[in-house]
Amino acid sequence: MEDLLPSPARVYVAGHRGLVGSAVVRRLAADGHEILARSRSELDLRDATATAAFLRDARPDAVVLAAAKVGGIMANSACPVEFIEDNLRIQLSVISAAHAAGVQRLLFLGSSCIYPRITPQPIREDALLTGPLEPTNQPYALAKIAGIVQVQAYRRQHGASYICAMPCNLYGPGDNFDPESSHVLPALIRRFHEAERDGLDEVVLWGSGSPRREFLHVDDLADACVTLLRLYDGDAPVNVGCGEDLTIRELADLVGEVVGYQGRVTFDTTKPDGTPRKVLDISRMTALGWEPRIALRDGIAATYASWSSTEPSRSVAGV
């Protein structure tokens, strides 16, 4: 296959301090690419004028759009306006500015929450827009769907070599462990860590424990991102996952085992579950020669070891 990414390339990674962006930076730097980055205080990506000026001056060969407002069920429920408006503004700003600056390659990172709440499993990319979304994260999902359509529009109208990747649930070093806005896996790690530390007999988790989820280490995603930048130039989004799922109850047992928690685990069924099942069909991604390498237990153990060295003192109210 033709390599679509110059070597070395100048790559602007939007969101370089986040979970995904920092992993992409590590992976690109390991390959000898030059990384361009700006902190939020230096460049507010919601500001279209400032973003356009930066990209016009920087002239990168490629852009990885990993910047986004993200969070779990609690954060999505509390701040739906910010989840749709901030993400729409970031996407419109960066993608349009990249085109105006003549950027040759762009990778937009979405999320598996773009797919209908109820859909055949594993989820194929053509399931997009075939049914209602999960209500608990609809504003975020709609923003990400708009980003896909924007990328496709630039491809069709201007011939832009812009592409989209849709990862499953991610975790790894640099994850968000904040009790109010974290996703399920870091939230579980923190809950069990603090329960073990404080000698609690019971941990109560949100929902029924029955929903099934798929988890991918962020370093595996970063490998996939580089593979896509080098080898993929299609109109359709590409799923990125491990192709296997487990229940939240099974995940809780695994996290408890890694942390060493010996108490009871119960579930508060008055709290929302979210989508019943979500596992991705990753055949389009594996056809490019990529496959995940980090086993879930190993990834959780490494993530826990990295985070627990700081041992935050504040307890978590709920998952």
C-alpha positions as CSV (number, residue, x, y, z in Angstrom):
1,M,0.0,0.0,0.0
2,E,1.1,3.6,-0.6
3,D,2.2,5.4,2.5
4,L,0.0,8.5,2.8
5,L,2.0,10.1,5.7
6,P,5.3,11.7,4.8
7,S,8.3,10.5,6.9
8,P,9.1,12.5,8.9
9,A,5.9,14.5,9.0
10,R,4.9,17.6,10.9
11,V,1.7,16.6,12.7
12,Y,-0.5,18.9,14.8
13,V,-2.2,16.9,17.6
14,A,-5.2,18.8,18.9
15,G,-5.8,17.7,22.5
16,H,-2.2,16.6,23.0
17,R,-2.6,16.5,26.8
18,G,-5.6,14.3,26.9
19,L,-5.8,10.5,27.2
20,V,-5.9,9.9,23.4
21,G,-3.8,12.9,22.3
22,S,-0.9,12.2,24.6
23,A,-0.8,8.5,23.4
24,V,-0.8,9.7,19.8
25,V,2.0,12.1,20.5
26,R,4.1,9.3,22.1
27,R,3.5,7.0,19.1
28,L,4.2,9.6,16.5
29,A,7.3,10.8,18.3
30,A,8.6,7.2,18.5
31,D,8.4,7.1,14.7
32,G,10.4,10.3,14.3
33,H,7.6,12.7,13.4
34,E,7.6,16.3,14.5
35,I,4.8,17.1,16.9
36,L,3.0,20.5,16.9
37,A,0.9,21.2,19.9
38,R,-0.7,24.1,21.8
39,S,-2.2,24.1,25.3
40,R,-5.7,25.3,25.9
41,S,-4.4,28.5,27.4
42,E,-2.4,29.1,24.2
43,L,-5.1,28.2,21.8
44,D,-8.9,27.8,22.4
45,L,-10.0,25.5,19.6
46,R,-13.6,26.8,19.9
47,D,-12.2,30.1,18.6
48,A,-12.4,29.6,14.8
49,T,-10.4,32.8,14.0
50,A,-7.5,31.9,16.3
51,T,-7.4,28.3,15.2
52,A,-7.4,29.3,11.5
53,A,-4.5,31.7,12.1
54,F,-2.5,29.0,14.0
55,L,-2.9,26.4,11.3
56,R,-2.2,28.9,8.5
57,D,1.1,29.8,10.2
58,A,2.1,26.2,11.3
59,R,1.3,24.5,8.0
60,P,1.4,20.9,9.3
61,D,1.4,17.9,7.0
62,A,-1.4,16.2,9.0
63,V,-3.8,17.0,11.9
64,V,-5.1,14.5,14.5
65,L,-8.3,15.9,16.0
66,A,-8.3,14.3,19.5
67,A,-9.5,17.4,21.3
68,A,-13.0,17.0,22.8
69,K,-15.2,17.5,25.8
70,V,-15.7,14.0,27.2
71,G,-17.1,12.3,30.2
72,G,-19.2,9.5,31.6
73,I,-23.0,9.2,32.2
74,M,-22.9,11.6,35.2
75,A,-21.1,14.4,33.3
76,N,-23.2,13.9,30.1
77,S,-26.4,14.2,32.2
78,A,-25.2,17.3,34.1
79,C,-23.8,19.3,31.1
80,P,-25.6,18.4,27.9
81,V,-25.2,21.9,26.5
82,E,-21.4,21.9,26.8
83,F,-21.2,18.4,25.4
84,I,-22.9,19.3,22.2
85,E,-21.8,23.0,21.8
86,D,-18.1,22.7,22.8
87,N,-17.6,19.7,20.6
88,L,-19.4,21.2,17.6
89,R,-17.3,24.4,17.9
90,I,-14.0,22.5,18.2
91,Q,-14.8,20.3,15.2
92,L,-16.0,23.1,12.9
93,S,-13.1,25.2,13.9
94,V,-10.3,22.7,13.4
95,I,-11.5,20.9,10.3
96,S,-12.4,24.0,8.3
97,A,-9.1,25.7,9.4
98,A,-7.1,22.6,8.3
99,H,-8.7,22.8,4.8
100,A,-8.1,26.5,4.5
101,A,-4.4,26.0,5.5
102,G,-4.0,23.3,2.9
103,V,-3.4,20.4,5.4
104,Q,-3.2,17.2,3.3
105,R,-4.2,14.6,6.0
106,L,-6.6,14.8,8.9
107,L,-7.8,12.2,11.3
108,F,-11.0,12.9,13.2
109,L,-11.6,10.8,16.3
110,G,-15.1,10.0,17.3
111,S,-16.7,7.5,19.6
112,S,-18.6,4.2,19.5
113,C,-21.6,6.1,21.1
114,I,-22.4,7.4,17.6
115,Y,-24.2,4.1,16.9
116,P,-27.9,3.3,17.8
117,R,-28.7,2.2,21.3
118,I,-30.1,-1.1,19.9
119,T,-28.3,-2.5,16.9
120,P,-26.9,-5.8,15.7
121,Q,-23.6,-6.8,17.4
122,P,-20.7,-6.6,16.7
123,I,-21.5,-3.1,15.4
124,R,-20.6,-2.4,11.8
125,E,-19.8,1.0,10.5
126,D,-22.9,1.0,8.3
127,A,-25.1,0.9,11.4
128,L,-24.6,4.7,11.7
129,L,-27.9,6.6,11.6
130,T,-30.0,3.5,11.5
131,G,-31.8,3.9,14.8
132,P,-32.3,6.1,18.0
133,L,-29.2,7.0,20.1
134,E,-28.7,6.2,23.7
135,P,-30.4,9.1,25.5
136,T,-27.8,9.5,28.3
137,N,-25.1,10.7,25.8
138,Q,-27.1,11.9,22.9
139,P,-25.7,15.5,22.7
140,Y,-22.1,14.2,22.6
141,A,-23.0,11.5,20.1
142,L,-24.8,14.0,17.8
143,A,-21.7,16.3,17.9
144,K,-19.5,13.4,16.9
145,I,-21.9,12.3,14.1
146,A,-21.7,15.9,12.8
147,G,-17.9,15.7,12.8
148,I,-18.1,12.5,10.6
149,V,-20.5,14.2,8.2
150,Q,-18.3,17.3,8.1
151,V,-15.2,15.2,7.2
152,Q,-17.2,13.3,4.5
153,A,-18.4,16.6,3.1
154,Y,-14.8,17.9,2.7
155,R,-13.9,14.7,1.0
156,R,-16.7,14.9,-1.5
157,Q,-16.7,18.6,-2.2
158,H,-13.0,19.3,-2.1
159,G,-11.3,15.9,-2.4
160,A,-9.7,16.3,1.0
161,S,-7.8,13.2,2.3
162,Y,-9.6,13.4,5.6
163,I,-10.7,10.3,7.6
164,C,-12.5,9.2,10.7
165,A,-11.9,6.6,13.4
166,M,-14.5,5.4,16.0
167,P,-12.8,3.9,19.0
168,C,-14.6,1.9,21.7
169,N,-14.2,2.7,25.5
170,L,-10.6,3.7,26.1
171,Y,-8.4,3.6,29.1
172,G,-4.7,3.9,30.0
173,P,-2.1,6.4,31.3
174,G,-3.4,9.9,31.5
175,D,-7.0,8.9,32.0
176,N,-9.4,11.1,33.9
177,F,-10.1,9.8,37.4
178,D,-12.3,12.7,38.6
179,P,-15.3,11.4,40.5
180,E,-17.7,13.7,38.7
181,S,-16.7,13.3,35.1
182,S,-14.7,10.0,34.6
183,H,-15.7,7.1,32.4
184,V,-16.6,3.7,33.9
185,L,-13.1,2.0,34.0
186,P,-11.1,4.8,35.8
187,A,-14.2,5.4,38.0
188,L,-14.1,1.7,39.1
189,I,-10.4,1.8,39.7
190,R,-10.7,4.8,42.0
191,R,-13.7,3.4,43.8
192,F,-12.0,0.1,44.6
193,H,-8.7,1.7,45.4
194,E,-10.4,4.0,48.0
195,A,-12.5,1.2,49.4
196,E,-9.5,-0.9,49.9
197,R,-7.5,2.0,51.4
198,D,-10.3,2.9,53.8
199,G,-11.2,-0.6,54.8
200,L,-14.8,-0.5,53.4
201,D,-16.9,-3.7,53.5
202,E,-19.0,-2.8,50.5
203,V,-18.8,-0.9,47.2
204,V,-22.0,0.2,45.6
205,L,-21.9,0.8,41.8
206,W,-24.4,2.4,39.4
207,G,-26.8,0.3,37.3
208,S,-27.5,-3.4,37.2
209,G,-24.0,-4.6,36.1
210,S,-25.4,-6.4,33.1
211,P,-24.5,-4.0,30.2
212,R,-21.6,-5.3,28.1
213,R,-18.7,-3.0,27.1
214,E,-15.5,-3.3,25.1
215,F,-12.3,-1.7,26.3
216,L,-9.1,-0.8,24.4
217,H,-5.8,0.5,25.8
218,V,-5.1,3.9,24.5
219,D,-1.6,2.9,23.3
220,D,-3.3,0.3,21.0
221,L,-5.5,3.1,19.7
222,A,-2.5,5.3,19.0
223,D,-1.0,2.4,16.9
224,A,-4.3,2.3,15.0
225,C,-4.3,6.0,14.4
226,V,-0.8,5.9,12.8
227,T,-1.9,2.9,10.7
228,L,-4.9,4.9,9.5
229,L,-2.9,8.0,8.7
230,R,-0.4,5.9,6.7
231,L,-2.7,3.5,4.9
232,Y,-6.4,4.5,4.9
233,D,-8.2,7.0,2.6
234,G,-11.8,6.0,2.6
235,D,-15.1,7.9,3.1
236,A,-16.5,5.5,5.7
237,P,-15.5,5.8,9.4
238,V,-13.3,3.0,10.8
239,N,-14.1,1.2,14.1
240,V,-11.2,0.6,16.5
241,G,-11.5,-1.8,19.3
242,C,-10.5,-5.2,20.5
243,G,-13.6,-7.1,19.2
244,E,-14.4,-8.6,22.7
245,D,-16.6,-7.4,25.5
246,L,-17.5,-8.2,29.1
247,T,-20.2,-7.2,31.5
248,I,-19.8,-4.3,33.9
249,R,-20.1,-6.8,36.7
250,E,-17.2,-8.8,35.2
251,L,-15.2,-5.7,34.8
252,A,-15.8,-4.7,38.4
253,D,-14.6,-8.1,39.5
254,L,-11.5,-7.8,37.4
255,V,-10.7,-4.3,38.7
256,G,-11.3,-5.4,42.3
257,E,-8.9,-8.3,41.8
258,V,-6.2,-6.0,40.4
259,V,-6.6,-3.5,43.2
260,G,-6.9,-6.3,45.9
261,Y,-10.3,-5.3,47.2
262,Q,-11.9,-8.2,49.2
263,G,-15.3,-6.6,50.2
264,R,-18.8,-7.0,48.7
265,V,-19.8,-5.4,45.4
266,T,-23.5,-4.4,45.0
267,F,-25.4,-2.5,42.2
268,D,-27.8,0.3,42.6
269,T,-30.4,-0.5,40.0
270,T,-32.1,2.9,40.4
271,K,-29.2,4.4,38.5
272,P,-29.0,4.3,34.6
273,D,-27.3,1.5,32.7
274,G,-26.8,3.2,29.4
275,T,-26.7,1.1,26.2
276,P,-27.2,-2.6,26.9
277,R,-24.3,-3.8,24.7
278,K,-21.7,-2.2,22.6
279,V,-18.9,-4.2,20.9
280,L,-17.4,-3.2,17.5
281,D,-16.8,-5.0,14.3
282,I,-13.2,-4.2,13.7
283,S,-12.7,-6.1,10.5
284,R,-12.1,-2.9,8.5
285,M,-9.2,-2.0,10.8
286,T,-7.6,-5.4,11.0
287,A,-7.7,-5.6,7.2
288,L,-5.0,-2.9,7.3
289,G,-2.7,-5.2,9.3
290,W,-3.4,-3.7,12.8
291,E,-4.4,-5.7,15.8
292,P,-4.6,-4.8,19.6
293,R,-1.7,-6.1,21.7
294,I,-2.4,-5.1,25.3
295,A,-4.6,-7.6,27.3
296,L,-7.3,-6.0,29.4
297,R,-6.0,-7.2,32.8
298,D,-2.4,-6.2,32.0
299,G,-3.6,-2.8,30.9
300,I,-5.7,-2.2,34.0
301,A,-2.8,-3.3,36.2
302,A,-0.4,-0.9,34.5
303,T,-3.0,2.0,34.6
304,Y,-3.7,1.4,38.3
305,A,0.0,1.2,39.2
306,S,0.6,4.5,37.4
307,W,-2.4,6.4,38.9
308,S,-2.2,4.9,42.5
309,S,1.3,6.2,43.0
310,T,-0.4,9.6,43.6
311,E,-3.2,8.2,45.8
312,P,-5.7,11.0,45.8
313,S,-7.3,11.6,49.1
314,R,-10.9,12.6,48.2
315,S,-13.5,9.8,48.2
316,V,-15.9,9.2,45.3
317,A,-19.6,9.7,45.7
318,G,-20.8,7.3,42.9
319,V,-19.9,5.5,39.7
